[in-house]
Amino acid sequence: MISNSVPLGRLGRKIKAQMITTNNAPDSAQDALVGTQMRAADDQILLDDYSKTIAAVVNRIAPSVVNIRVLSGERGQGGGSGFIIARDGFILTNSHVVRGAREIEVTLHDARVYSAQLIGTDPETDLAVIRIDAPDAQHARLADSSEISVGQIAVAVGSPYGFQQTVTAGIVSALGRSMRSESGRLMEEIIQTDAALNPGNSGGPLLNSAGEVIGVNTAVILPAQGICFAIASNTAKFVAGWLIKDGRIRRSSIGVAGQNVALHPRVVRFHKLPADRGVLVMETEPGSPAVVAGLKQGDTIVGFKGEPIATVDDLQKHLVASEIGVPSPLMFLRGTEKLFCMVVPRESTPRQPRHREGLK
């Protein structure tokens, strides 16, 4: 615990001695001198405690952080960072670091080099799992990201520009941010931090003061400084578990391409709709669940299973794996008429990732 009092001892005796030697000075000047010395001592204590905290975090996480090199793949050579999440060699990183890789090389903190196997990727959350044959490797602990607070210490470790085990520190600047993944899907619960991130930091851990992972570093806004983003650890835990189990994340789809549109105020009032926006059906896939249910191009989706749908992102949030094969009520507008149908979502096929400004 950081103390606001000056410790008695050599510093206390020194201040006392200086007080004695300045007895002839005015009381105000003497008090100012003592106050300045006490504040300086407090600042030094705070700096020492901060430094010790960062050093302790680094010592705890360093054996788990790895440098990843893609030696060959669809996009040629590249690399980034990652960290071990299980003793049997599973490593969590970003999807855009290893997507399409055919040959991956991992370097541990002690310079040992291993070939890695790609276990699975999920471009829609920009997460991936690879594995090395390194039994009893020291792994990182993932914290509960729902307990993060704005303003708390955030430490980033990675390999920017190939400089392994590089450490930067800052704070959690904001919570609950949203950003687009490579596939275009909206990623939520993104952590914003001012801990400096650079190319090569992608996939590395963002840590709290206890050395626990609170996020996976993923992107930075260029040319802005101090605006960096990490995927929350709770998302990472969920995705990593399924990637290790199945090699992919299952999601559902109804087979429509949609666009966010505003609804006419009279229509909203007449039907007592909970939102003034909806998803206009621009296109339907032949034989898709939407076509089977009777949905047509030009219809506007405004509800799914009793929940309002105002945007494409709202619809995507509801189309999770548990909805596959489950009949669900869909509310939509056709012209000014409000209609309902039962739709049975099917398993979606992964979308082709597109370029996004990440950290590589």
C-alpha positions in Angstrom: 0.0 0.0 0.0 1.4 3.4 -0.9 1.8 5.7 2.2 1.4 9.4 2.1 3.6 9.9 5.2 7.4 10.4 5.2 9.2 7.5 6.8 11.2 8.2 10.0 14.9 7.3 9.6 17.7 9.0 7.7 15.3 11.2 5.7 13.5 12.2 8.9 16.7 13.0 10.7 18.0 14.9 7.7 14.9 17.1 7.6 15.1 17.6 11.4 18.7 18.7 11.1 17.9 21.1 8.3 15.2 22.6 10.5 17.6 23.2 13.3 20.1 24.9 11.0 17.4 27.2 9.7 16.1 28.4 13.0 17.1 31.9 12.1 14.9 31.9 8.9 11.4 33.1 8.9 8.8 30.5 9.9 7.1 30.7 6.5 10.3 30.0 4.6 11.2 27.2 7.0 7.8 25.6 6.6 8.0 25.9 2.8 11.4 24.1 2.8 10.2 21.3 4.9 7.0 20.9 2.8 9.0 20.8 -0.4 11.3 18.1 1.0 8.4 16.0 2.3 6.6 16.2 -1.1 9.7 15.2 -2.9 10.1 12.2 -0.6 6.4 11.2 -1.3 6.9 11.5 -5.0 10.0 9.3 -4.8 8.1 6.6 -2.9 5.3 6.7 -5.5 7.7 6.4 -8.4 9.5 3.5 -6.7 6.2 1.7 -6.0 5.1 2.2 -9.7 8.4 0.9 -11.0 8.3 -2.1 -8.7 4.7 -2.9 -9.9 5.7 -2.8 -13.6 8.8 -4.8 -13.0 6.8 -7.5 -11.1 4.3 -7.7 -14.0 7.0 -8.2 -16.5 8.8 -10.8 -14.4 5.5 -12.8 -14.1 4.5 -12.6 -17.8 7.8 -12.7 -19.6 8.1 -16.5 -19.8 4.7 -16.7 -21.4 5.1 -14.1 -24.1 6.4 -15.3 -27.5 7.5 -13.9 -30.8 5.7 -15.3 -33.9 7.2 -15.5 -37.4 5.2 -16.6 -40.4 7.8 -18.1 -42.7 5.4 -18.8 -45.5 1.7 -18.4 -46.3 -0.9 -16.8 -48.4 0.4 -13.3 -47.5 4.1 -14.2 -47.5 6.2 -13.6 -44.5 5.1 -11.7 -41.4 4.9 -11.9 -37.7 3.6 -10.6 -34.4 3.3 -11.6 -30.8 1.4 -14.1 -28.7 1.3 -15.6 -25.3 1.0 -19.2 -23.9 -2.4 -19.9 -22.4 -2.0 -23.6 -21.4 0.8 -25.8 -20.2 0.5 -28.0 -23.3 1.7 -25.3 -25.6 -1.5 -23.5 -26.8 -0.7 -19.9 -27.8 -3.2 -17.1 -28.3 -2.6 -14.4 -30.9 -4.4 -12.4 -33.5 -6.1 -13.9 -36.6 -4.5 -11.3 -38.9 -1.0 -12.4 -37.6 -1.3 -16.1 -38.7 -4.2 -16.2 -41.1 -3.3 -18.3 -44.2 0.1 -19.3 -42.7 1.6 -22.6 -43.8 4.8 -22.4 -41.8 5.0 -20.8 -38.3 8.0 -20.3 -36.0 7.7 -19.4 -32.4 10.6 -18.0 -30.2 10.3 -18.2 -26.5 11.7 -15.6 -24.0 14.8 -17.8 -23.5 15.5 -17.9 -27.2 14.3 -21.5 -27.8 12.7 -21.8 -31.2 9.7 -24.1 -32.0 7.7 -24.9 -35.1 4.0 -24.2 -34.5 0.8 -25.7 -35.7 -2.2 -23.5 -36.6 -5.1 -24.8 -34.5 -7.8 -22.4 -35.6 -8.7 -18.8 -36.5 -11.7 -16.6 -36.0 -11.4 -13.5 -38.3 -14.7 -12.1 -36.9 -13.0 -11.5 -33.4 -9.4 -11.3 -34.8 -8.3 -14.2 -32.6 -6.3 -17.4 -33.4 -4.8 -20.3 -31.5 -1.5 -22.0 -32.5 0.3 -24.8 -30.7 4.0 -25.7 -30.0 5.4 -28.9 -28.6 6.7 -27.4 -25.4 5.4 -29.4 -22.4 5.1 -27.6 -19.1 5.5 -24.2 -20.7 4.7 -21.4 -18.3 1.3 -19.9 -19.2 -0.4 -16.6 -18.6 -3.5 -16.2 -16.5 -6.5 -14.5 -18.1 -8.3 -12.1 -15.8 -12.1 -11.3 -15.7 -12.3 -8.3 -18.0 -15.7 -7.3 -16.6 -13.8 -6.1 -13.5 -11.5 -3.7 -15.3 -11.8 0.0 -14.4 -10.9 3.1 -16.5 -7.7 4.6 -15.2 -6.1 1.4 -13.9 -2.6 0.4 -14.9 -2.2 -1.3 -18.3 1.1 -3.0 -19.4 1.7 -4.2 -22.9 4.4 -6.8 -23.8 5.3 -7.9 -27.3 7.7 -7.8 -30.2 7.3 -4.5 -32.0 9.4 -4.4 -35.2 11.0 -7.6 -34.0 12.3 -6.3 -30.7 11.3 -9.1 -28.5 10.0 -8.7 -24.9 9.4 -5.0 -25.3 7.4 -3.5 -22.4 5.2 -0.3 -22.5 2.9 0.9 -19.8 0.0 3.3 -19.5 -3.6 3.1 -18.3 -7.0 1.8 -19.4 -8.3 4.8 -21.3 -11.8 3.6 -22.0 -14.0 0.5 -22.0 -16.8 -0.8 -24.2 -15.4 0.5 -27.5 -16.5 -1.1 -30.8 -14.5 -1.7 -34.0 -14.7 -3.7 -37.2 -12.9 -7.0 -37.6 -11.2 -8.1 -40.8 -14.5 -9.7 -41.9 -16.4 -6.5 -41.3 -18.3 -7.9 -38.3 -18.5 -5.5 -35.3 -16.3 -6.5 -32.4 -17.6 -5.2 -29.0 -16.2 -4.8 -25.5 -12.9 -3.5 -26.9 -10.5 -2.0 -24.4 -8.8 1.3 -25.3 -5.4 2.0 -23.8 -2.6 4.6 -24.1 0.1 2.0 -23.6 2.3 2.4 -26.7 1.7 -0.3 -29.4 3.5 -0.6 -32.7 3.7 -3.1 -35.6 4.6 -6.5 -34.1 2.6 -5.9 -30.9 -0.4 -7.7 -32.4 -1.4 -10.7 -30.4 0.6 -9.7 -27.3 -1.0 -9.4 -23.9 -2.4 -6.3 -22.2 -2.0 -6.8 -18.4 -3.2 -5.5 -15.1 -1.0 -4.7 -12.2 -1.2 -8.3 -11.0 0.3 -9.6 -14.2 -3.0 -11.1 -15.4 -4.1 -10.7 -19.1 -7.0 -8.3 -19.5 -6.8 -8.0 -23.3 -5.2 -9.1 -26.5 -3.5 -6.2 -28.3 -4.9 -5.8 -31.8 -4.9 -2.4 -33.4 -3.9 1.2 -33.2 -5.3 4.3 -34.9 -2.7 5.9 -37.2 -1.3 8.6 -37.1 -2.9 9.2 -33.7 -0.7 8.6 -30.7 -1.9 6.9 -27.5 -5.1 5.4 -29.0 -4.6 1.7 -29.0 -7.1 -1.2 -28.7 -7.2 -4.7 -27.2 -9.8 -7.5 -27.4 -11.2 -8.1 -23.9 -9.9 -11.2 -22.1 -13.5 -12.6 -21.5 -14.0 -12.6 -25.3 -10.6 -14.2 -25.7 -11.4 -17.0 -23.2 -14.6 -17.9 -25.0 -13.1 -17.9 -28.5 -9.9 -19.7 -27.5 -11.9 -22.5 -25.9 -13.9 -23.2 -29.0 -10.9 -22.9 -31.3 -9.0 -25.5 -29.2 -12.1 -27.7 -29.2 -13.3 -27.4 -32.8 -10.8 -25.2 -34.6 -13.5 -22.7 -35.5 -16.4 -20.6 -34.0 -19.9 -21.6 -35.1 -22.4 -18.8 -35.8 -25.8 -18.8 -37.4 -27.2 -17.0 -40.5 -30.5 -16.4 -42.2 -29.0 -15.6 -45.6 -29.7 -11.9 -46.1 -27.6 -8.9 -47.0 -29.0 -5.8 -45.2 -28.6 -2.1 -44.8 -29.4 0.1 -41.8 -32.3 2.5 -42.6 -34.5 5.0 -40.8 -38.2 4.2 -40.5 -40.9 6.7 -41.2 -42.1 8.3 -37.9 -45.7 7.6 -38.7 -45.0 3.9 -39.2 -43.0 3.8 -35.9 -45.9 5.4 -34.0 -48.7 3.4 -35.7 -47.0 0.0 -35.0 -45.6 1.2 -31.6 -42.1 0.0 -32.7 -39.4 0.2 -30.0 -36.8 1.7 -32.5 -36.9 4.2 -35.3 -34.5 2.2 -37.5 -34.4 -1.2 -39.0 -32.5 -3.5 -41.4 -33.5 -3.2 -45.1 -33.2 -6.5 -46.9 -31.0 -5.7 -50.0 -30.5 -9.3 -51.1 -31.4 -12.8 -50.2 -29.5 -16.0 -50.9 -31.4 -18.6 -52.9 -32.8 -21.3 -50.7 -31.7 -19.5 -47.5 -33.7 -19.6 -44.3 -35.0 -16.1 -45.0 -36.4 -17.1 -48.4 -37.9 -20.2 -47.0 -39.6 -18.1 -44.3 -41.0 -15.7 -46.9 -38.7 -12.7 -46.5 -38.3 -10.7 -49.7 -36.0 -8.0 -51.0 -37.3 -4.6 -49.8 -38.6 -5.9 -46.5 -37.3 -4.2 -43.3 -36.4 -6.4 -40.3 -37.4 -4.7 -37.1 -37.4 -7.6 -34.5 -36.0 -11.0 -33.8 -37.3 -13.3 -31.0 -39.1 -10.3 -29.4 -36.0 -8.1 -29.4 -35.8 -4.9 -31.4 -33.5 -5.0 -34.4 -32.3 -1.5 -35.4 -29.0 -2.3 -37.2 -27.2 -5.1 -39.0 -25.0 -5.4 -35.9 -28.1 -6.0 -33.7 -29.1 -8.8 -35.9 -25.6 -10.3 -35.9 -25.5 -10.3 -32.1 -28.6 -12.5 -32.0 -27.4 -15.0 -34.7 -25.2 -17.1 -32.4 -24.4 -20.8 -32.5 -27.3 -21.6 -30.2 -29.8 -20.4 -32.8 -28.7 -22.9 -35.5 -31.8 -25.0 -36.4 -34.0 -23.2 -33.9 -37.3 -21.8 -35.2 -37.5 -18.1 -34.2 -40.1 -15.4 -34.8 -38.9 -12.6 -37.1 -40.8 -9.2 -37.2 -40.5 -7.2 -40.4 -42.2 -4.4 -42.4 -43.4 -4.8 -45.9 -44.4 -1.4 -47.1 -46.3 0.0 -44.1 -47.6 -3.4 -43.0 -46.1 -5.2 -40.0 -45.7 -8.9 -40.6 -44.3 -11.9 -38.7 -42.7 -15.2 -39.9 -40.8 -18.1 -38.4 -37.2 -18.4 -39.6 -34.8 -21.3 -38.9 -31.2 -20.0 -38.9 -28.5 -22.2 -40.4 -24.8 -22.4 -39.7 -23.0 -19.6 -41.4 -19.9 -20.0 -43.5 -16.9 -17.9 -42.5 -16.6 -14.7 -44.5 -13.5 -13.8 -46.4 -11.4 -11.4 -44.2 -10.6 -8.0 -45.7 -7.7 -5.7 -44.9 -8.0 -3.7 -41.7 -5.4 -1.4 -40.2 -3.9 -3.6 -37.5 -0.5 -3.9 -35.9 0.7 -6.9 -37.9 
